[in-house]
Amino acid sequence: MARFDTTEFAQCLDKAHALASAYLQDLPHRHVGARHGRDEMMAALRAPLSRQGEDGRAVLDLLASQAAQGTSACASPRYFGFVIGGAYPVALATDWLVSTWDQNAGIHVISPLAAAAEEVAAQWLRELFDLPRDSGVGFVTGCQMANFTCLAAARHGVLRRAGWDVEADGLYGAPRIHVVTSAESHITIDVALRYLGIGTRALHRVEADAQGRMLPEALREKLATLEGPVIVCAQAGNVNTGAFDPLREIAGIVRARDAWLHVDGAFGLWARASQSLRALADGIELADSWATDAHKWLNVPYDCGVAIVRNAEDHRTAMTSVAAYLIQTGGLERDAVDWVPEFSRRARGVPVYATLRTLGRDGVESLVDGCCARARQMAALLAAEEGVRVRNDVVLNQVLVRFGEDDDLTRAVVAGVQDEGTCWLSGTTWHDLAAMRISVSNWATTEDDAARSAEAIVRVFRSLRGR
Ligand SMILES: *Cc1c(COP(=O)(O)O)cnc(C)c1O
């Protein structure tokens, strides 16, 4: 049996530190996309599971030697794919400490530190987003699980009002729940409904406008046709356009029907931290639950999402675990198992605490404002090129671009830019037409990064246009 040896820790951690520093140094300069695919990665990594094992530092070297080719530079200031945040230095460093402490942050008795950091971070987030201060908050793996957690609380809440105990009796024989979303809601809402046994056939999709905003009139009409418990899922920040559903109006309609209003604000909820953007999310505080991500716009390393529920009792009842062998607290101490689907879990709220503490309100505001300014800058630079059309109102950090009014050309420009390597972004289909998606979600993206990236995109477009 090996014994605890600080020398070996030091050797491995020193090596990891050196390798991480080299990776970070290269990050702003390297080709932004992953260069190698499965073949190269399997060739590099595949080996029989040996009997004797190997030296840990050699394993670190092996992995790191493949990293520049086999990873995307997601934390690069010129990575604009999907909606992917970078990582602040303090967030990354805190994440290292979280691994070092190796806490199971599921219950307070194991980690008073993790529990208190999450409790304080939860309070800061409620203040930053200006949501009810006594809402329940859970730190989950991402917005998928935040949507799941919030909708589990919603399922509990609407069935409780209908006189049904879903935690004890499940859904067999329960009143049928209807769920209403817009045609543009995120796929993770559908997935959450599958996990929750509600099923996607319970979904009613109401029409959205050209920007992807739910039409309140369509919602009102739909609700008038539904009987029994209803959950409405609105959206703050469409994954393509960045558009916000008209939340105040929607909240009024949902209230009148005594339904539950959930808002998917994976990145859009962060608009609440900005004086100049918060009007976009006006009325969001009237909802019953909110799902968001910290690994997107707060720029903590993967993974971290946040589920917030107005009625903390609905939240807790939907999530709590009680077992004889657990030492659970009856007092003020926070047991994370009460607020999230996981049992054992990483102390993922601690990097949120450290990042918010480091940035302060002004820091978060300039992060959000800065990304949106870079998005507008790229949109303006691209729109100035003949044959290039920006398809969305750039209200937030998302830009949709079409080239030569042609699907094939647009897809070719996306592929060409990915291959060229100055920046990385992906494509989508928006209202039946191909488009390039640009998402600016990284604290480190400068005006120069945005300008260089726009130039690279235009260069690729020009080279493909004539063909
Ligand atoms: C990214 C995103 C999600 C899913 O979040 P994950 O963190 O990937 O689980 C849900 N909704 C919207 C609007 C998103 O942008």
The ligand as an SDF file (V2000), in Angstrom:
LIG
                    3D

 15 15  0  0  0  0  0  0  0  0999 V2000
  -26.6930   26.7240  -22.9260 C   0  0  0  0  0  0  0  0  0  0  0  0
  -28.1520   26.8180  -22.7090 C   0  0  0  0  0  0  0  0  0  0  0  0
  -28.8310   25.8330  -21.9810 C   0  0  0  0  0  0  0  0  0  0  0  0
  -28.1520   24.5890  -21.4780 C   0  0  0  0  0  0  0  0  0  0  0  0
  -27.1500   24.9020  -20.5690 O   0  0  0  0  0  0  0  0  0  0  0  0
  -25.9680   23.8800  -20.1850 P   0  0  0  0  0  0  0  0  0  0  0  0
  -25.1280   24.6700  -19.2710 O   0  0  0  0  0  0  0  0  0  0  0  0
  -25.2930   23.5390  -21.4750 O   0  0  0  0  0  0  0  0  0  0  0  0
  -26.5860   22.6890  -19.5510 O   0  0  0  0  0  0  0  0  0  0  0  0
  -30.1740   26.0270  -21.7510 C   0  0  0  0  0  0  0  0  0  0  0  0
  -30.8230   27.1050  -22.2210 N   0  0  0  0  0  0  0  0  0  0  0  0
  -30.2200   28.0590  -22.9410 C   0  0  0  0  0  0  0  0  0  0  0  0
  -30.9900   29.2430  -23.4240 C   0  0  0  0  0  0  0  0  0  0  0  0
  -28.8480   27.9520  -23.2030 C   0  0  0  0  0  0  0  0  0  0  0  0
  -28.2210   28.9100  -23.9010 O   0  0  0  0  0  0  0  0  0  0  0  0
  1  2  1  0
  2  3  1  0
  2 14  2  0
  3  4  1  0
  3 10  2  0
  4  5  1  0
  5  6  1  0
  6  7  2  0
  6  8  1  0
  6  9  1  0
 10 11  1  0
 11 12  2  0
 12 13  1  0
 12 14  1  0
 14 15  1  0
M  END
$$$$
